[in-house]
Amino acid sequence: MPSLKDLKNRIGSVKNTRKITKAMQMVAAAKLRRAQDSAEAARPYAERMGVVMSALASSVGTGDGAPKLLAGSGADKVHLLVIMTSERGLCGGFNTTIVRLARAKIAELLAAGKTVKILTVGKKGREQMKRDYGQYYVGHVDLTAVKRVGYADALGIARDVIARFDHGEADVVTLFYNRFQSVISQVPTAQQVIPAVFDAAAATAEYDYEPGEEAILADLLPRNVATQVFTALLENAASEQGARMSAMDNATRNAGDMINKLTVVYNRSRQAAITKELIEIISGAEAL
């Protein structure tokens, strides 16, 4: 049975922890609003760009004249997985769900005899993937110093993966990230960006293009990759703050429950100590 002093110290320690988790919850809530607004503002542009690209792709097709980013390299051997996680922890199962989806994809590709390469964005993903799949690791993007994700960050990642594709280092590039739905719901998503995949049903209108579909696609396809990377980064940032806010709320509640239980134990121990002292005093008085 711990002493009264030990119980009191532990209660004080848990109270301090609750203050920290409550503060982190409030900070995450403030960051979530900005991140959510950015993610939701980017969705209409990305969706409309997808419609335009679908119309162009359906006109051009995947023949000899199609850009390489649309038609592909002609092979399906080497898969580059871009795994986006957070730079910091204390966000519940946010990183675990992304890594779990990536691991399932890696197992599927290896079973099919494919070659896997891994590029990580975020320190937490690098720690897990490099430990378990170090032999497939080809690079890392460090965003520790970035307070708010910008298009320039996405452009750097897009240029990297496009260069790897152009140099024959990868045939297929897939992004792994969490799509934000709500504070308590983030959907792990795998999205292929190279070669480009478009919904033919989205091409509802026909247009005449100048100078031509092939030339326009050659210019828009790299921009489309950067747009999808940027959208994934924004969705991931909002999901991270939502997951952290939810995790810190649960931690605060758990700390409160622990404080209540420890307080009950402390009061019982204190009452038992007082009762014991009274019994000793009475017994000593009767002995006299």
C-alpha positions in Angstrom: 0.0 0.0 0.0 1.6 3.4 -1.0 2.1 6.0 1.7 0.0 9.1 1.9 2.9 11.2 0.7 3.3 9.0 -2.4 -0.4 9.2 -3.2 -0.4 12.9 -2.8 2.7 13.3 -5.1 1.1 11.0 -7.7 -2.2 13.0 -7.6 -0.2 16.2 -8.1 1.8 14.6 -11.0 -1.4 13.5 -12.8 -2.9 17.0 -12.3 0.1 18.5 -14.0 -0.3 16.0 -16.8 -3.9 17.0 -17.2 -3.0 20.6 -17.5 -0.5 19.8 -20.3 -3.0 17.6 -22.2 -5.7 20.2 -21.9 -3.4 22.9 -23.2 -2.3 20.7 -26.1 -6.0 20.0 -26.9 -6.7 23.7 -27.1 -3.7 24.4 -29.3 -4.7 21.5 -31.6 -8.3 22.9 -31.8 -6.9 26.3 -32.9 -4.6 24.8 -35.5 -7.4 22.4 -36.7 -9.6 25.3 -37.7 -6.9 26.8 -40.0 -5.9 23.4 -41.4 -9.5 22.4 -42.0 -10.3 25.6 -43.8 -7.2 25.2 -46.0 -8.1 21.6 -46.9 -11.7 22.4 -47.7 -10.7 25.4 -49.8 -8.3 23.2 -51.9 -10.9 20.5 -52.7 -12.9 22.4 -55.3 -9.8 23.4 -57.3 -8.5 19.8 -57.2 -11.9 18.4 -58.2 -12.4 20.9 -61.0 -8.9 20.2 -62.3 -9.6 16.5 -62.2 -12.7 17.2 -64.5 -10.6 19.2 -67.0 -7.8 16.6 -67.0 -10.4 13.8 -67.5 -11.8 15.5 -70.5 -8.3 16.0 -72.0 -7.2 12.4 -71.2 -10.3 10.9 -72.7 -9.6 12.8 -76.0 -5.9 12.0 -76.1 -6.1 8.4 -74.8 -3.0 6.4 -73.9 -1.5 5.9 -77.4 1.9 6.7 -78.7 1.2 10.5 -78.8 0.1 10.6 -75.1 2.5 12.2 -72.5 4.5 9.8 -70.5 2.9 10.9 -67.2 -0.5 9.8 -68.6 0.4 6.7 -70.6 3.0 5.4 -68.1 6.4 3.9 -68.7 5.0 0.8 -70.4 5.9 -1.3 -67.3 4.4 -2.0 -63.9 7.5 -3.3 -62.2 8.8 -0.7 -59.8 6.3 1.0 -57.4 7.3 4.1 -55.4 5.2 4.6 -52.3 5.1 8.2 -50.9 4.0 7.7 -47.2 2.9 11.0 -45.5 2.8 11.0 -41.7 3.3 13.6 -39.0 6.5 15.2 -37.7 5.3 14.9 -34.1 3.5 12.3 -32.0 0.8 12.4 -29.4 -1.9 12.2 -32.1 -3.5 8.8 -31.4 -3.6 6.3 -34.2 -3.1 8.9 -36.9 0.3 7.6 -38.1 -0.5 3.9 -37.4 -3.4 3.8 -39.8 -1.4 5.2 -42.6 1.6 2.9 -42.0 -0.8 -0.1 -41.7 -2.3 0.7 -45.1 1.2 1.1 -46.6 2.3 -2.2 -45.1 -0.7 -4.0 -46.6 0.1 -2.5 -50.0 3.8 -3.5 -49.7 2.9 -7.1 -48.8 0.6 -7.2 -51.8 3.2 -5.8 -54.2 5.9 -8.1 -53.0 3.7 -11.1 -53.2 3.0 -10.1 -56.9 6.8 -10.0 -57.6 7.0 -6.2 -57.8 9.9 -4.0 -56.7 9.0 -1.5 -53.9 10.6 1.8 -53.1 9.6 4.0 -50.2 9.8 7.8 -49.9 8.6 9.2 -46.5 7.2 12.6 -45.6 7.2 13.1 -41.9 9.5 11.8 -39.1 7.0 9.4 -37.6 6.5 7.4 -40.8 10.3 7.4 -41.4 10.9 5.8 -38.0 8.5 3.0 -38.6 9.1 2.3 -42.3 12.9 2.5 -42.1 12.9 0.1 -39.2 10.8 -2.5 -40.9 11.5 -1.9 -44.6 14.9 -0.3 -44.5 16.0 -2.1 -47.7 13.3 -0.4 -49.7 13.9 3.1 -48.3 15.1 5.6 -51.0 14.5 9.0 -49.4 12.8 11.3 -46.9 11.3 14.8 -47.0 11.8 16.7 -43.7 9.0 19.3 -42.9 10.0 19.8 -39.3 10.7 23.5 -39.8 7.5 24.1 -41.8 4.8 25.6 -39.6 2.1 25.7 -42.3 2.3 23.6 -45.5 2.5 25.6 -48.7 2.4 24.8 -52.4 6.1 25.2 -52.6 6.5 22.2 -50.3 4.3 20.1 -52.5 6.0 21.3 -55.6 9.4 20.0 -54.3 8.0 16.6 -53.6 6.2 16.5 -57.0 9.4 17.4 -58.8 11.3 14.7 -56.9 8.8 11.9 -57.8 8.5 13.0 -61.4 12.3 13.1 -61.8 12.5 9.5 -60.5 9.7 8.5 -62.9 11.5 10.2 -65.9 14.8 8.5 -65.0 13.2 5.1 -64.9 13.5 4.7 -61.1 9.8 4.1 -60.7 6.9 3.0 -62.9 4.0 3.8 -60.6 3.8 6.4 -57.8 1.2 6.2 -55.0 0.5 8.6 -52.2 -0.5 7.4 -48.7 -2.2 9.9 -46.4 -5.2 10.5 -44.2 -8.2 12.2 -45.7 -9.9 14.5 -43.2 -13.6 13.9 -42.5 -14.1 15.1 -39.0 -12.3 15.4 -35.6 -13.0 11.7 -34.9 -12.8 10.4 -38.4 -9.8 10.4 -40.7 -9.8 8.0 -43.7 -6.4 6.4 -44.7 -6.1 6.8 -48.4 -3.9 5.3 -51.2 -4.0 7.5 -54.3 -2.0 6.7 -57.5 -0.6 9.9 -59.1 1.8 8.5 -61.7 0.7 7.4 -64.3 -2.3 9.7 -63.9 -5.7 8.0 -63.3 -8.8 9.9 -64.3 -12.5 9.2 -64.2 -13.8 9.0 -67.7 -17.3 9.6 -66.5 -16.3 13.0 -65.2 -15.6 14.3 -68.7 -19.2 15.5 -69.4 -18.4 18.3 -71.8 -16.4 18.6 -75.0 -14.1 21.6 -75.8 -11.8 22.6 -78.6 -8.3 23.2 -77.2 -5.4 25.4 -78.5 -2.6 24.6 -79.2 -3.8 21.0 -78.7 -4.7 18.3 -76.1 -1.3 16.7 -76.1 0.6 20.0 -75.6 -1.8 21.2 -72.9 -1.6 17.8 -71.1 2.2 17.9 -71.2 2.1 21.2 -69.3 -0.8 20.3 -67.0 0.2 16.8 -65.9 3.2 17.9 -63.8 1.0 20.6 -62.2 -1.7 18.0 -61.6 0.8 15.8 -59.7 1.9 18.8 -57.6 -1.8 19.7 -56.9 -2.6 16.2 -55.7 0.5 16.2 -53.5 -0.5 19.6 -52.1 -4.1 18.4 -51.5 -2.8 15.3 -49.7 -0.5 17.4 -47.5 -3.4 19.7 -46.5 -5.7 16.7 -45.8 -3.0 15.1 -43.8 -2.4 18.3 -41.8 -6.0 18.7 -40.9 -6.3 15.0 -40.0 -3.3 15.3 -37.8 -4.7 18.1 -35.8 -8.1 16.5 -35.5 -6.5 13.2 -34.3 -4.3 15.1 -31.8 -7.3 17.1 -30.5 -9.3 13.9 -30.0 -6.3 12.1 -28.4 -5.6 14.9 -26.0 -9.3 15.1 -25.1 -9.3 11.4 -24.2 -6.0 11.8 -22.3 -7.5 14.7 -20.3 -10.6 12.7 -19.4 -8.5 9.7 -18.4 -6.3 11.9 -16.2 -9.5 13.2 -14.5 -10.7 9.7 -13.9 -7.3 8.7 -12.5 -7.3 11.7 -10.2 -10.7 10.8 -8.8 -9.7 7.2 -8.2 -6.4 8.2 -6.5 -8.3 10.8 -4.4 -10.6 8.1 -3.1 -7.6 5.8 -2.3 -5.9 8.8 -0.6 -9.0 9.7 1.5 -9.4 6.0 2.5 -5.8 5.7 3.5 -5.9 8.9 5.4 -9.0 7.9 7.2 -7.5 4.5 8.0 -4.4 6.2 9.4 -6.5 8.5 11.6 -8.6 5.6 12.9 -5.4 3.6 13.7 -4.0 6.6 15.6 -7.3 7.0 17.6 -7.3 3.3 18.4 -3.7 3.5 19.7 -4.5 6.6 21.8 -7.6 4.9 23.3 -5.8 1.7 23.9 -2.9 3.6 25.7 -5.4 5.5 27.9 -7.2 2.3 28.9 -3.9 0.7 29.8 -3.1 3.5 32.2 
